[in-house]
Amino acid sequence: MSDNLIQAGDLTLRVDPSWPDLSNGPKLVEVAGVAVDSNNRVYVFNRGDQPMAIFEPDGTFLSSWGGDIFTRAHNVFIGPDDSVYAVDAGDHTTRKLTPDGELLMTLGMPGVPSDTGATTDYRTIKQSAGPFYTPTKAVLNNDGDLFVSDGYMNARVHRFTAEGELVNSWGEPGEAQGHFDLCHSLTIHPDGTVIVCDRENSRLQLFDQDGNFLEEWTDVSRPCDVYIGPKDGLIYVAELGHKGGMALAKPTDNPGIPSVSIWTRDHELVGKWGDDDFTLPGAFFSPHGIAIDADGSIYVAEVTVSGDAGRGLIPNDLPCIQKFEVVR
């Protein structure tokens, strides 16, 4: 990395260390997720006093909301009509809201987890169960059905109609195909494939929309989020690697560096970037969320600084979200 330029395969990116402008905005704490609406506005879902902070692409602060709604932000998705689907791992809900924060629908009973028998995390789950126990992300398919990954204390993917009726669920705790050890995020490819981040099994699992297993990709390190590039159709993966969140990490002989990797649908690696020195511009300590705007700029959210992930290892001024602009 030099002059804030980063090479990922044939892709050259420039990281903007000044993004976003927080001089008039809220303090961002542990940015867990990020999403972009149809106007290219960036929704930064964090664990501060104002969980949903909204910025222009140039970093200008626009507005914030959610302090009276969310307990523990985890990830966010913007639908084609700009509805906001925000997952709260703290109170076991998935909410649909307007861009201004008006509540439209709540899935799950706030504060009431499903019965998985878990006591602390994915390692203590006794059985999978219904929605939700610490859900992690929600996304839509082309028909408006909602798919939710669930989660730290469950081992399922749930599919709902647009009206919030449960269609089906799949997944069990464990390491076999179709099982999950920390079902951390998901996306839906344009071909209809559901791609799930099976974080502590260090793999992506691919399913059809009925939950039938298709294939697995095992050459990622603790994937936290996955996003389809709107212009190139490539698959972008935020890989936690083995620095942050180590209390939940499975032992490995091949620890990965926190990074972002880029793949074709045919599972060919296009490019990857990250650095063992996570203090460098463009490097990461704990990449947790990822989104791409209409211009191809990449936003990577990180859960950094406070106790959970950082463990006192990182400086207080380390950014918890970075923007990467495509140079060529």
MOTAZI-V426371 format. One record per backbone hydrogen bond with DSSP energy under -0.5 kcal/mol. CO is the residue of the C=O (numbers start at 1). NH is the residue of the N-H. E is the energy in kcal/mol with one decimal. If there is no record, write none. Layout:
BEGIN
co=CO nh=NH e=E
co=CO nh=NH e=E
END
This chain:
BEGIN
co=2 nh=5 e=-2.8
co=4 nh=15 e=-2.5
co=5 nh=2 e=-1.4
co=6 nh=8 e=-0.5
co=6 nh=13 e=-3.0
co=8 nh=11 e=-1.9
co=11 nh=8 e=-3.1
co=11 nh=13 e=-0.5
co=12 nh=327 e=-3.3
co=12 nh=328 e=-1.2
co=13 nh=6 e=-3.1
co=14 nh=325 e=-2.8
co=15 nh=17 e=-0.8
co=16 nh=19 e=-1.8
co=16 nh=323 e=-0.5
co=20 nh=22 e=-0.8
co=22 nh=25 e=-0.6
co=27 nh=29 e=-0.5
co=29 nh=47 e=-3.6
co=30 nh=32 e=-0.8
co=33 nh=45 e=-2.4
co=35 nh=43 e=-3.2
co=37 nh=40 e=-2.0
co=41 nh=37 e=-2.2
co=41 nh=43 e=-0.5
co=42 nh=44 e=-0.6
co=42 nh=55 e=-2.3
co=43 nh=35 e=-1.7
co=43 nh=45 e=-0.7
co=44 nh=46 e=-0.7
co=44 nh=53 e=-2.3
co=45 nh=32 e=-1.8
co=45 nh=33 e=-1.9
co=49 nh=51 e=-0.5
co=51 nh=46 e=-2.9
co=51 nh=53 e=-0.8
co=52 nh=65 e=-2.0
co=53 nh=44 e=-3.5
co=54 nh=62 e=-3.0
co=54 nh=63 e=-1.1
co=55 nh=42 e=-3.0
co=56 nh=59 e=-2.3
co=59 nh=21 e=-1.8
co=60 nh=56 e=-2.7
co=63 nh=54 e=-3.0
co=65 nh=52 e=-2.7
co=66 nh=69 e=-1.8
co=66 nh=70 e=-2.2
co=72 nh=89 e=-1.7
co=72 nh=90 e=-0.8
co=75 nh=87 e=-2.6
co=77 nh=79 e=-0.5
co=77 nh=85 e=-3.2
co=79 nh=82 e=-2.1
co=83 nh=79 e=-2.9
co=83 nh=85 e=-0.5
co=84 nh=86 e=-0.7
co=84 nh=97 e=-2.6
co=85 nh=77 e=-1.8
co=86 nh=88 e=-0.5
co=86 nh=95 e=-2.7
co=87 nh=74 e=-1.8
co=87 nh=75 e=-1.0
co=87 nh=89 e=-0.7
co=88 nh=92 e=-0.7
co=88 nh=93 e=-1.7
co=91 nh=111 e=-2.2
co=91 nh=112 e=-0.5
co=93 nh=88 e=-2.4
co=94 nh=107 e=-3.1
co=95 nh=86 e=-2.4
co=96 nh=104 e=-3.2
co=96 nh=105 e=-1.7
co=97 nh=84 e=-3.1
co=98 nh=101 e=-2.0
co=102 nh=98 e=-2.1
co=105 nh=96 e=-2.8
co=107 nh=94 e=-2.1
co=108 nh=110 e=-0.7
co=109 nh=112 e=-2.7
co=111 nh=113 e=-0.6
co=114 nh=116 e=-1.3
co=116 nh=126 e=-2.5
co=116 nh=127 e=-1.7
co=121 nh=124 e=-2.3
co=122 nh=125 e=-0.9
co=132 nh=114 e=-1.6
co=133 nh=153 e=-1.3
co=134 nh=151 e=-0.7
co=134 nh=152 e=-1.7
co=137 nh=149 e=-2.5
co=139 nh=147 e=-3.2
co=141 nh=144 e=-1.7
co=145 nh=141 e=-2.1
co=146 nh=160 e=-3.2
co=147 nh=139 e=-2.4
co=148 nh=158 e=-2.5
co=149 nh=136 e=-2.9
co=149 nh=137 e=-0.9
co=150 nh=156 e=-3.1
co=151 nh=183 e=-1.1
co=154 nh=183 e=-0.5
co=156 nh=150 e=-2.4
co=157 nh=170 e=-2.0
co=158 nh=148 e=-2.7
co=159 nh=167 e=-3.7
co=159 nh=168 e=-1.1
co=160 nh=146 e=-2.1
co=161 nh=164 e=-1.8
co=165 nh=161 e=-2.5
co=168 nh=159 e=-2.8
co=170 nh=157 e=-2.4
co=172 nh=180 e=-2.8
co=176 nh=179 e=-2.3
co=178 nh=172 e=-0.6
co=180 nh=174 e=-1.4
co=181 nh=200 e=-2.0
co=182 nh=184 e=-1.3
co=182 nh=199 e=-1.9
co=185 nh=197 e=-2.7
co=187 nh=195 e=-2.8
co=189 nh=192 e=-2.7
co=193 nh=189 e=-2.8
co=193 nh=195 e=-0.6
co=194 nh=196 e=-0.6
co=194 nh=207 e=-2.4
co=195 nh=187 e=-2.0
co=196 nh=198 e=-1.0
co=196 nh=205 e=-2.2
co=197 nh=184 e=-2.3
co=197 nh=185 e=-0.7
co=197 nh=199 e=-1.2
co=198 nh=201 e=-0.9
co=198 nh=203 e=-1.4
co=199 nh=202 e=-1.9
co=202 nh=220 e=-0.6
co=203 nh=198 e=-2.2
co=204 nh=217 e=-2.8
co=205 nh=196 e=-2.9
co=206 nh=214 e=-3.2
co=206 nh=215 e=-1.3
co=207 nh=194 e=-2.7
co=208 nh=211 e=-2.0
co=212 nh=208 e=-2.0
co=215 nh=206 e=-3.0
co=216 nh=218 e=-0.5
co=217 nh=204 e=-2.2
co=220 nh=222 e=-0.7
co=221 nh=241 e=-2.1
co=222 nh=240 e=-2.4
co=225 nh=238 e=-2.5
co=227 nh=229 e=-0.5
co=227 nh=236 e=-3.3
co=229 nh=233 e=-2.0
co=234 nh=229 e=-2.9
co=234 nh=236 e=-0.6
co=235 nh=263 e=-2.4
co=236 nh=227 e=-2.4
co=237 nh=239 e=-0.8
co=237 nh=261 e=-2.2
co=238 nh=224 e=-3.4
co=238 nh=225 e=-1.1
co=238 nh=240 e=-0.6
co=239 nh=259 e=-2.0
co=240 nh=244 e=-0.6
co=245 nh=248 e=-1.5
co=246 nh=249 e=-0.8
co=256 nh=242 e=-2.5
co=259 nh=239 e=-2.8
co=260 nh=273 e=-2.2
co=261 nh=237 e=-2.9
co=262 nh=270 e=-3.3
co=262 nh=271 e=-1.3
co=263 nh=235 e=-3.1
co=264 nh=267 e=-1.9
co=268 nh=264 e=-2.1
co=271 nh=262 e=-2.8
co=273 nh=260 e=-2.2
co=276 nh=278 e=-1.2
co=277 nh=280 e=-1.6
co=280 nh=283 e=-2.1
co=285 nh=244 e=-0.8
co=286 nh=303 e=-1.4
co=289 nh=301 e=-2.6
co=291 nh=299 e=-3.2
co=293 nh=296 e=-1.8
co=297 nh=293 e=-2.3
co=298 nh=324 e=-2.9
co=299 nh=291 e=-1.9
co=299 nh=301 e=-0.5
co=300 nh=322 e=-2.0
co=301 nh=288 e=-3.3
co=301 nh=289 e=-1.5
co=302 nh=31 e=-1.3
co=302 nh=304 e=-1.2
co=304 nh=30 e=-0.6
co=304 nh=306 e=-1.9
co=306 nh=309 e=-0.5
co=306 nh=310 e=-1.5
co=307 nh=311 e=-1.4
co=310 nh=313 e=-2.6
co=315 nh=318 e=-1.7
co=320 nh=302 e=-2.9
co=322 nh=300 e=-2.5
co=323 nh=16 e=-2.1
co=323 nh=325 e=-0.5
co=324 nh=298 e=-2.7
co=325 nh=14 e=-2.7
END
